[in-house]
Every structure is written in C-alpha cells, then in structure tokens.
Amino acid sequence: MEGGSPDQESVGSGTKRSSVSSGSKSRNHKEFLYRLVDCETFTANLEDRFQSLYEKSAQMKPVFDVPFELIDLQKFDYALEGVSFQQLIRMPNAVYASTSDSAEATAYLAVEDFLHATVKGLWEAFWSQDEPMPFSVACLYKENLKFYQAENAIASGRLGSLCASGVLLKNPRHPHGKWDNLLELALLRPGIQSLVGESEQQPSLHVLGEALFYALRMLISRSLSRQNLPLSSNSAFVLLVDSQYGGVVKVEGDVNKMDFDVNNVYKCAAEWIQRHARIAVSPVDRIWNKLGNANWGDIGALQVTFATFYCIMQFAGLPKHSIEDLAADHGCRLQTRRLERQLGDTRVNGSGLFRFQQHGVSPEIVEVQDESVKLESESLKLEVGSVLWLEDSNWERGYHINQIRSNGELPYYIASPVEDPGKSLFLYVGSHPSQLEPAWEDMNLWYLVQRQTKVLTIMKQKGLSGKYLPQLSASGRIIHPGQCRRPSSGGNCDHPWCGTPILVTSPVGETVADMVSEGHFGVDEAIRCCHDCLSALSTASSEGIRHGDIRPENVICVRSGESRPYFVLIGWGHAILEDRDRPAMNLHFSSTYALQEGKLCSASDAESLVYMLYFACGGAFPDLDSVEGELQWRETSWSRRLIQQKLGDVSTVLKAFADYVDSLCGTPYPMDYDIWLRRFKRSISEEDHGKEIAASV
C-alpha cells in the first residue's frame, strides 16, 4: 500500500503523467488536481469566509440550504416500503464499545457493509433485479489517495491511514479505483454529532472543509474523465458519519469556471467554492441504533440513502422504476393490509380515512368519522352548468358540466366541449399535487386520473385503439380563476386549484352497476358485455397490458349512434404495464391469484369478468369481510359449479366460458381470446337473426 503519488496513481489511476493528453488545458487541470492534496491547507483558505457566514447567520436560520426537502424524503420513504436492506456487520456503539483499534476497524467494515447494502437494495429496486450490480465499495487510503478493501488495509496494519469509504463503478483494469469512477464518499469521523452547531446542527468548519475538499476532487476528476456520464456530473455528495449519526453534504457547480492556477492551487479552489459552488448540508441525524443496526426508515438513514440514489442515477442513468411509481404502490399495500386485518372492503371507502363498524349480524356497514384525521384542504367542487377550462399542450379547452356521477367511491362528470355542445365526454378531476402527500392513504383518485392518463397515453402511443376501449380526448391542468403566479421554473402557484390534473375520455355510457340496479341488464347484455370486454382485453394484451380492476363500475354500455349498444371497458388506472405493478384489491371481483399473491396471472382479468357477469346476472355474494372467507367461498362455489350454473341459466356459451376460465386460473397458460371471441360473436349473430325472424312474423 506504500508508494504511488496522487498524480500517478490517483489522478490517472495508474496512468503516468507522461501519457496524458497533449492538450495544455488537460495537462494543467491534471497538474492542478495532482497538487490539490492537503485538506488542512484547503480548509484554512476557507476559514475566514465561512467563519463570517456562521457569525452573520441568524440564530433561527441555517447557514446552508438542505439537499432534500422533507416532502421528497417522505415520497422516497413510501417508495422504499417494499425494498429490503440488510446490514450484516453491526456498527459498534460508541457508548458500549471500547476505544481499541478493533472497534475502529469494525466501524470501517460496518460503513462498507452499510454502503454495500444501500447500493444493492437501490439497484435491485429501481434499476434491475436481473443485471449484476455494477458498483463496489472500498476505503480511501490518504497516503496515496487510492482505494482498498477495508479488510486488506486492516490486515496490513494500515488502519490509521484510512480516511473514508467510497462507492465506485467497477473497473477491472483499475483494482485500486479511479477517482472519476467514484460515486460518493463517506467520511467516518468520531463524534460527528458533537461537532455540529448547537442550534441548527450545522457541521463545524473543520468537518465541512474536509467534505468540500473531497467533493471538489470528485468534480475535477469527473471533468477530466473520458467517460460520458448519463446525467450531469456537476454535483457530488459526501456523507458524514460516526458510529451513530450521519448527514449529507452536497456540492454543485461547474468546475470549468475555476481558475486552474497550478502555482496557487488552494486559493483558486477556495475562491471557486465561495463564488461558484452551491453547498447544501442536511441536519445530522441518527442512523444506527444501540445494537448497531441501521434505522433504514428513519430520517438519518433515509437522507443518506436518497443521496446514494442520486449518485447511482449520475452513473447509471434514470431508473427503470421511478420513485413516483414505487410510491404509488403504497395505496395497494394499504388496501392489502386492511384486508389482512379484516377491516372490510376498502372499495366502499378506499381513502383509509374512515373505520367501519359492523353491528351484530346485520349486513349494514356504518361509516364513522375518525376524529384523528383532519382534512383541511380546499377541494375543487364542480356543479351542473359550470364551465371548466383545461390547459392541454399549450391549448385551452373549455368543458361544460352536464351531469355529476360516481363510480361508488369518487365523483366524475359528463361534460361537453364548449365548441361542440352536442358531444358528451367523461371528465375526471384529480387531487391537487400538494394534497397527495399528507394523504397517500387515498390513492384511488390518483389511480383514476394521473395513472389512468399515463396508461391511456401509453396505449395511444402503441396504437392500441378500438371500439371497446376508451379513447384519450384530452389531459392537462386546470386553468383556475384569477391570475396564475406559477414560477417560471415550474411547479404551482399558491392558488388551491393550481396544478390540479384533468382527464377527459370518450365515449360516454351507463355503467353495468347502474344497469343492474335499474334492472336493465339481461341475457343479450350479458353475452355482448362478455364479448366486448374480451375484445378490449385481447387488444390490450397484444402489448402486454392487463386491466387489473374489472368490476361493474368500470364497464359502460354505449348507445349513441349505433344500431346495437356495445360495451366499453374503462377504469384503466390500475392496469399492469410491468411485472412490478400491482392490481386493485377487491374482495368480490379481484381474481383469486390477485387476492393471494397481489399479482395477475394470464387468466386473472377473465376471472374478474366472470365474477362481474355472475353479479350482473343476479348472483349473490356472501357478506364477507376477509380475504380468507372470500377465498373459501370461491373454492366451494367453483367446486360445486354454482357460478357455472348461474351463468348457464343465462347462456350455454357463458357457462362454457366460465368452465374454461376455471381450468386456466393459476396456470401459466395464456388466454385464447380468439376462439372465445368467435364463439361469442356467433352466439350474438344467432340471437340477432332470431329477433329479426320474430319481428317479421
């Protein structure tokens, strides 16, 4: 571990200075980095400037901004609910551990293991579970600024020369690491929490100066690198940790604006920090508990993990699964938990803001306001006759509200375009973005508007269209009354409606739920409904899309301008686009595999369609409040052929279809849509022909 100067081993990572680029600018920058090796001198040049900042700062205001807003950390926390992190090497606790070298050695090993567990968990959750993780963890040796495994350094008796732990992009050609492959550094310094300011937990100048020194070296090294980073390399993260606490320092800026005077390295570096760098420092918070386990869900570990997420994104590009998509699964997990705890069918009120009480054997469900929940947001209420204006791709569209409807949980509207009053469209109004954060329990509205907009847009891009699928007419943000003071950088103004998402679809029709309640769903409707829904599912499945939420409220009967009414499958907010997506949870209509595994098999949508037709044709569901009870009822009903018999009373082809679905459920075999579409079409043609004969007689 001896030998090797920074210019030879660290800057070029094993490449001699004589072999660097012939360009004078490149040589000058590398020489500058070669001479930037003394952290103490660097910090001394910053002392006067930062000391004045600390003194001038008001007592109640931090010196630096924070790298992450609390609302972003909360969303990240929801996204990590299903992610498994496991630190196997426990962090020695300063209160209980000895002050021997063994405790310090274990601390370095624990930091390495913590970083490895963090990177591994994030990579598999957001980027890929199949591809191997392209990163490694090692410790920085301050004598030559090269990277070694902590175990090797400890075994060589060089523990005292270790100064940091880092996450690096794997490079077999450079086993001691390249600085331009360094994602982030973690500085292990005893008593980090005792070194912070008394009021606002800002790090001392000594600790901050060291973090800025290493962050600057990272930024300069990346500017000299030949590799092209997927995202901006103008920001670097340094973690500050001890055996219990930790924080994050973020440095952002364009190092090309630095005066690379090789004869005055530290003054130039300090001037760049003062003039061109944006520094953000998080509060120091607890990461490890007294047993040495990381509190992954607490704010301390969460902000460190969030910093690592951004570092991975710089080197690996945007994740395959976004934070918003993973956070949205919180609603599904909450519904599953309610079903596990037998809190009732969340379809009645999916918000999770009410508890349900069932008295005795009465099937009546009483809704009780939970006093612990306070809703203080101003909601957007539309009335019949009002006009709503929508900003859609820089176009303004107006819609006249004609009717107010409900899907059993949430209101939606039938509206007409101002320029075409004779046309009817479905209009859905989402929640204001700021209202989603404190009430993530109620994700139903998000699925109805934002997620469904995403799904319908993807279907439109893939060319998936047809008579039995809804069509995206418009989507965008509401134009609220008064002047909008939305900042130019994006976001929303302080008006309670600003940024509220709107979705407009066609066609318009009567839901199966309403048809059943009014006695308008007969034999003809059952056969046509099954055919039309299967046609919609077949079209979507051609691109690997499944519905995931088939129920009476999500199928409409359209009667305008057609000789015969037809059915359209709507409500695609819970559609399954990827394997990680989760379907809606509904005791009566979700497939058996969805209730058991939280996923769909190839026949799950068809099974849900069977349950919906069973209900629409007069079949009765038992009054159950648990998944176990529902699964037991289904097993009994299928084995006794009660569902098939009920559908057989309507049509033999429906009975045969139910038998086919029963044989396919839970298996990997795909649905054969074509054969059943032909059979249902033939049955519809025969019935239409029979009616024509009867009419002529």
Solvent accessible surface area in square Angstrom, and as a share of the most:
residue,aa,sasa,rsa
1,M,57,0.26
2,E,131,0.59
3,G,56,0.54
4,G,30,0.29
5,S,40,0.26
6,P,22,0.14
7,D,9,0.05
8,Q,65,0.29
9,E,45,0.20
10,S,1,0.01
11,V,23,0.13
12,G,13,0.12
13,S,7,0.05
14,G,48,0.46
15,T,56,0.33
16,K,113,0.48
17,R,107,0.39
18,S,110,0.71
19,S,67,0.44
20,V,27,0.16
21,S,49,0.32
22,S,97,0.62
23,G,34,0.33
24,S,77,0.50
25,K,132,0.56
26,S,29,0.19
27,R,114,0.42
28,N,51,0.26
29,H,16,0.07
30,K,38,0.16
31,E,30,0.14
32,F,0,0.00
33,L,0,0.00
34,Y,62,0.24
35,R,103,0.38
36,L,0,0.00
37,V,65,0.38
38,D,58,0.30
39,C,23,0.14
40,E,109,0.49
41,T,52,0.30
42,F,0,0.00
43,T,14,0.08
44,A,60,0.47
45,N,59,0.31
46,L,0,0.00
47,E,85,0.38
48,D,120,0.62
49,R,107,0.39
50,F,5,0.02
51,Q,82,0.36
52,S,35,0.23
53,L,55,0.28
54,Y,58,0.22
55,E,127,0.57
56,K,166,0.70
57,S,28,0.18
58,A,63,0.49
59,Q,139,0.62
60,M,168,0.75
61,K,137,0.58
62,P,53,0.33
63,V,37,0.21
64,F,20,0.08
65,D,114,0.59
66,V,60,0.35
67,P,23,0.15
68,F,21,0.09
69,E,105,0.47
70,L,110,0.55
71,I,78,0.40
72,D,60,0.31
73,L,8,0.04
74,Q,81,0.36
75,K,41,0.17
76,F,0,0.00
77,D,54,0.28
78,Y,43,0.16
79,A,3,0.03
80,L,18,0.09
81,E,82,0.37
82,G,62,0.60
83,V,27,0.16
84,S,96,0.62
85,F,30,0.13
86,Q,127,0.56
87,Q,10,0.04
88,L,117,0.58
89,I,61,0.31
90,R,116,0.42
91,M,4,0.02
92,P,26,0.16
93,N,10,0.05
94,A,69,0.54
95,V,110,0.63
96,Y,148,0.56
97,A,35,0.27
98,S,74,0.48
99,T,145,0.84
100,S,52,0.34
101,D,102,0.53
102,S,74,0.48
103,A,19,0.15
104,E,77,0.34
105,A,11,0.09
106,T,48,0.28
107,A,9,0.07
108,Y,7,0.03
109,L,38,0.19
110,A,0,0.00
111,V,2,0.01
112,E,19,0.09
113,D,24,0.13
114,F,3,0.01
115,L,1,0.00
116,H,74,0.33
117,A,8,0.06
118,T,0,0.00
119,V,1,0.01
120,K,88,0.37
121,G,6,0.06
122,L,0,0.00
123,W,19,0.07
124,E,65,0.29
125,A,19,0.15
126,F,0,0.00
127,W,20,0.07
128,S,22,0.14
129,Q,149,0.66
130,D,136,0.70
131,E,109,0.49
132,P,116,0.73
133,M,29,0.13
134,P,41,0.26
135,F,2,0.01
136,S,36,0.23
137,V,15,0.09
138,A,8,0.07
139,C,0,0.00
140,L,0,0.00
141,Y,2,0.01
142,K,104,0.44
143,E,109,0.49
144,N,4,0.02
145,L,10,0.05
146,K,23,0.10
147,F,4,0.02
148,Y,23,0.09
149,Q,83,0.37
150,A,0,0.00
151,E,113,0.51
152,N,87,0.45
153,A,0,0.00
154,I,48,0.24
155,A,91,0.71
156,S,67,0.43
157,G,64,0.61
158,R,78,0.28
159,L,19,0.09
160,G,63,0.60
161,S,18,0.12
162,L,11,0.05
163,C,7,0.04
164,A,0,0.00
165,S,1,0.00
166,G,0,0.00
167,V,0,0.00
168,L,8,0.04
169,L,46,0.23
170,K,109,0.46
171,N,43,0.22
172,P,127,0.80
173,R,205,0.75
174,H,37,0.17
175,P,113,0.71
176,H,72,0.32
177,G,13,0.12
178,K,46,0.19
179,W,2,0.01
180,D,15,0.08
181,N,6,0.03
182,L,0,0.00
183,L,1,0.00
184,E,1,0.00
185,L,0,0.00
186,A,1,0.01
187,L,0,0.00
188,L,19,0.09
189,R,41,0.15
190,P,118,0.74
191,G,31,0.30
192,I,3,0.01
193,Q,70,0.31
194,S,91,0.59
195,L,72,0.36
196,V,23,0.13
197,G,34,0.32
198,E,184,0.82
199,S,77,0.50
200,E,55,0.25
201,Q,57,0.26
202,Q,13,0.06
203,P,3,0.02
204,S,36,0.23
205,L,26,0.13
206,H,100,0.45
207,V,4,0.02
208,L,0,0.00
209,G,0,0.00
210,E,19,0.09
211,A,0,0.00
212,L,1,0.01
213,F,3,0.01
214,Y,11,0.04
215,A,0,0.00
216,L,0,0.00
217,R,0,0.00
218,M,0,0.00
219,L,4,0.02
220,I,0,0.00
221,S,7,0.05
222,R,13,0.05
223,S,48,0.31
224,L,36,0.18
225,S,26,0.17
226,R,215,0.78
227,Q,64,0.29
228,N,146,0.75
229,L,36,0.18
230,P,74,0.47
231,L,62,0.31
232,S,73,0.47
233,S,34,0.22
234,N,63,0.32
235,S,15,0.10
236,A,0,0.00
237,F,4,0.02
238,V,0,0.00
239,L,1,0.00
240,L,3,0.01
241,V,3,0.02
242,D,9,0.05
243,S,21,0.13
244,Q,23,0.10
245,Y,47,0.18
246,G,0,0.00
247,G,1,0.01
248,V,1,0.00
249,V,0,0.00
250,K,46,0.20
251,V,0,0.00
252,E,51,0.23
253,G,4,0.04
254,D,44,0.23
255,V,7,0.04
256,N,94,0.48
257,K,126,0.53
258,M,12,0.05
259,D,95,0.49
260,F,19,0.08
261,D,52,0.27
262,V,29,0.17
263,N,127,0.65
264,N,64,0.33
265,V,9,0.05
266,Y,40,0.15
267,K,102,0.43
268,C,9,0.06
269,A,0,0.00
270,A,4,0.03
271,E,51,0.23
272,W,3,0.01
273,I,3,0.02
274,Q,66,0.29
275,R,177,0.65
276,H,66,0.29
277,A,18,0.14
278,R,149,0.54
279,I,25,0.13
280,A,12,0.10
281,V,3,0.02
282,S,3,0.02
283,P,56,0.35
284,V,4,0.02
285,D,47,0.24
286,R,59,0.22
287,I,0,0.00
288,W,1,0.00
289,N,47,0.24
290,K,124,0.53
291,L,139,0.69
292,G,1,0.01
293,N,44,0.23
294,A,12,0.09
295,N,44,0.23
296,W,49,0.17
297,G,60,0.58
298,D,70,0.36
299,I,53,0.27
300,G,0,0.00
301,A,0,0.00
302,L,8,0.04
303,Q,7,0.03
304,V,0,0.00
305,T,1,0.01
306,F,6,0.02
307,A,0,0.00
308,T,1,0.01
309,F,5,0.02
310,Y,79,0.30
311,C,0,0.00
312,I,0,0.00
313,M,26,0.11
314,Q,12,0.05
315,F,17,0.07
316,A,37,0.28
317,G,9,0.09
318,L,133,0.66
319,P,23,0.14
320,K,137,0.58
321,H,25,0.11
322,S,39,0.25
323,I,22,0.11
324,E,86,0.38
325,D,27,0.14
326,L,20,0.10
327,A,0,0.00
328,A,3,0.03
329,D,15,0.08
330,H,21,0.09
331,G,4,0.04
332,C,5,0.03
333,R,83,0.30
334,L,44,0.22
335,Q,19,0.08
336,T,47,0.27
337,R,138,0.50
338,R,20,0.07
339,L,1,0.01
340,E,105,0.47
341,R,153,0.56
342,Q,99,0.44
343,L,59,0.29
344,G,11,0.11
345,D,18,0.09
346,T,1,0.01
347,R,56,0.21
348,V,70,0.40
349,N,25,0.13
350,G,6,0.06
351,S,12,0.08
352,G,25,0.24
353,L,20,0.10
354,F,41,0.17
355,R,111,0.41
356,F,40,0.17
357,Q,72,0.32
358,Q,85,0.38
359,H,105,0.47
360,G,74,0.71
361,V,152,0.87
362,S,45,0.29
363,P,97,0.61
364,E,114,0.51
365,I,79,0.40
366,V,52,0.30
367,E,98,0.44
368,V,40,0.23
369,Q,90,0.40
370,D,36,0.18
371,E,125,0.56
372,S,95,0.61
373,V,38,0.22
374,K,141,0.60
375,L,117,0.58
376,E,159,0.71
377,S,62,0.40
378,E,106,0.47
379,S,62,0.40
380,L,29,0.14
381,K,160,0.68
382,L,20,0.10
383,E,126,0.57
384,V,95,0.54
385,G,41,0.40
386,S,39,0.25
387,V,69,0.40
388,L,6,0.03
389,W,108,0.38
390,L,0,0.00
391,E,54,0.24
392,D,19,0.10
393,S,91,0.59
394,N,144,0.74
395,W,178,0.62
396,E,120,0.54
397,R,88,0.32
398,G,2,0.02
399,Y,5,0.02
400,H,72,0.32
401,I,0,0.00
402,N,52,0.27
403,Q,84,0.37
404,I,85,0.43
405,R,57,0.21
406,S,72,0.47
407,N,12,0.06
408,G,54,0.52
409,E,46,0.21
410,L,26,0.13
411,P,72,0.45
412,Y,7,0.03
413,Y,13,0.05
414,I,6,0.03
415,A,0,0.00
416,S,6,0.04
417,P,9,0.06
418,V,68,0.39
419,E,129,0.58
420,D,63,0.33
421,P,104,0.65
422,G,77,0.74
423,K,97,0.41
424,S,54,0.35
425,L,2,0.01
426,F,1,0.00
427,L,0,0.00
428,Y,8,0.03
429,V,17,0.10
430,G,6,0.06
431,S,20,0.13
432,H,20,0.09
433,P,50,0.32
434,S,65,0.42
435,Q,43,0.19
436,L,17,0.08
437,E,24,0.11
438,P,109,0.68
439,A,20,0.16
440,W,9,0.03
441,E,57,0.26
442,D,35,0.18
443,M,4,0.02
444,N,18,0.09
445,L,32,0.16
446,W,31,0.11
447,Y,14,0.05
448,L,22,0.11
449,V,1,0.01
450,Q,43,0.19
451,R,19,0.07
452,Q,3,0.02
453,T,28,0.16
454,K,78,0.33
455,V,0,0.00
456,L,5,0.02
457,T,44,0.26
458,I,41,0.21
459,M,5,0.02
460,K,134,0.57
461,Q,139,0.62
462,K,97,0.41
463,G,59,0.57
464,L,19,0.10
465,S,72,0.47
466,G,37,0.36
467,K,98,0.41
468,Y,40,0.15
469,L,4,0.02
470,P,10,0.06
471,Q,68,0.30
472,L,33,0.16
473,S,44,0.28
474,A,4,0.03
475,S,28,0.18
476,G,23,0.22
477,R,72,0.26
478,I,13,0.07
479,I,62,0.32
480,H,13,0.06
481,P,83,0.52
482,G,70,0.68
483,Q,139,0.62
484,C,57,0.34
485,R,170,0.62
486,R,91,0.33
487,P,66,0.41
488,S,127,0.82
489,S,110,0.71
490,G,36,0.34
491,G,47,0.45
492,N,47,0.24
493,C,18,0.11
494,D,135,0.70
495,H,49,0.22
496,P,47,0.29
497,W,57,0.20
498,C,2,0.01
499,G,5,0.05
500,T,4,0.02
501,P,21,0.13
502,I,2,0.01
503,L,0,0.00
504,V,0,0.00
505,T,6,0.03
506,S,26,0.17
507,P,31,0.20
508,V,28,0.16
509,G,9,0.09
510,E,33,0.15
511,T,5,0.03
512,V,0,0.00
513,A,25,0.19
514,D,57,0.30
515,M,0,0.00
516,V,43,0.24
517,S,92,0.59
518,E,102,0.46
519,G,66,0.63
520,H,97,0.43
521,F,23,0.10
522,G,34,0.33
523,V,72,0.42
524,D,39,0.20
525,E,38,0.17
526,A,0,0.00
527,I,2,0.01
528,R,37,0.14
529,C,0,0.00
530,C,0,0.00
531,H,22,0.10
532,D,7,0.04
533,C,1,0.01
534,L,0,0.00
535,S,21,0.14
536,A,1,0.01
537,L,4,0.02
538,S,25,0.16
539,T,43,0.25
540,A,0,0.00
541,S,42,0.27
542,S,83,0.54
543,E,81,0.36
544,G,49,0.47
545,I,4,0.02
546,R,65,0.24
547,H,0,0.00
548,G,10,0.10
549,D,15,0.08
550,I,4,0.02
551,R,19,0.07
552,P,3,0.02
553,E,25,0.11
554,N,9,0.04
555,V,0,0.00
556,I,0,0.00
557,C,2,0.01
558,V,1,0.01
559,R,117,0.43
560,S,87,0.56
561,G,87,0.84
562,E,79,0.36
563,S,115,0.74
564,R,98,0.36
565,P,41,0.26
566,Y,27,0.10
567,F,1,0.00
568,V,0,0.00
569,L,0,0.00
570,I,12,0.06
571,G,10,0.10
572,W,0,0.00
573,G,4,0.04
574,H,18,0.08
575,A,0,0.00
576,I,6,0.03
577,L,40,0.20
578,E,66,0.29
579,D,126,0.65
580,R,41,0.15
581,D,13,0.07
582,R,76,0.28
583,P,1,0.01
584,A,9,0.07
585,M,12,0.05
586,N,7,0.03
587,L,1,0.01
588,H,33,0.15
589,F,9,0.04
590,S,10,0.07
591,S,2,0.01
592,T,35,0.20
593,Y,73,0.28
594,A,1,0.01
595,L,13,0.07
596,Q,107,0.48
597,E,101,0.45
598,G,18,0.17
599,K,92,0.39
600,L,20,0.10
601,C,15,0.09
602,S,38,0.25
603,A,0,0.00
604,S,1,0.00
605,D,8,0.04
606,A,1,0.01
607,E,3,0.01
608,S,8,0.05
609,L,0,0.00
610,V,0,0.00
611,Y,0,0.00
612,M,0,0.00
613,L,1,0.00
614,Y,18,0.07
615,F,67,0.28
616,A,7,0.05
617,C,25,0.15
618,G,55,0.53
619,G,9,0.08
620,A,78,0.60
621,F,36,0.15
622,P,38,0.24
623,D,92,0.48
624,L,55,0.28
625,D,62,0.32
626,S,12,0.08
627,V,17,0.10
628,E,107,0.48
629,G,18,0.18
630,E,0,0.00
631,L,38,0.19
632,Q,126,0.56
633,W,49,0.17
634,R,4,0.02
635,E,128,0.58
636,T,49,0.28
637,S,1,0.01
638,W,28,0.10
639,S,85,0.55
640,R,161,0.59
641,R,92,0.34
642,L,82,0.41
643,I,0,0.00
644,Q,2,0.01
645,Q,92,0.41
646,K,64,0.27
647,L,1,0.00
648,G,23,0.22
649,D,120,0.62
650,V,30,0.17
651,S,14,0.09
652,T,113,0.66
653,V,12,0.07
654,L,0,0.00
655,K,71,0.30
656,A,30,0.23
657,F,1,0.00
658,A,0,0.00
659,D,46,0.24
660,Y,50,0.19
661,V,0,0.00
662,D,58,0.30
663,S,81,0.52
664,L,16,0.08
665,C,38,0.23
666,G,52,0.50
667,T,36,0.21
668,P,119,0.75
669,Y,138,0.52
670,P,103,0.64
671,M,18,0.08
672,D,68,0.35
673,Y,29,0.11
674,D,85,0.44
675,I,72,0.36
676,W,14,0.05
677,L,32,0.16
678,R,144,0.53
679,R,86,0.31
680,F,0,0.00
681,K,130,0.55
682,R,135,0.49
683,S,21,0.13
684,I,22,0.11
685,S,61,0.39
686,E,112,0.50
687,E,53,0.24
688,D,32,0.16
689,H,110,0.49
690,G,37,0.36
691,K,85,0.36
692,E,108,0.49
693,I,88,0.45
694,A,72,0.56
695,A,88,0.68
696,S,93,0.60
697,V,154,0.88
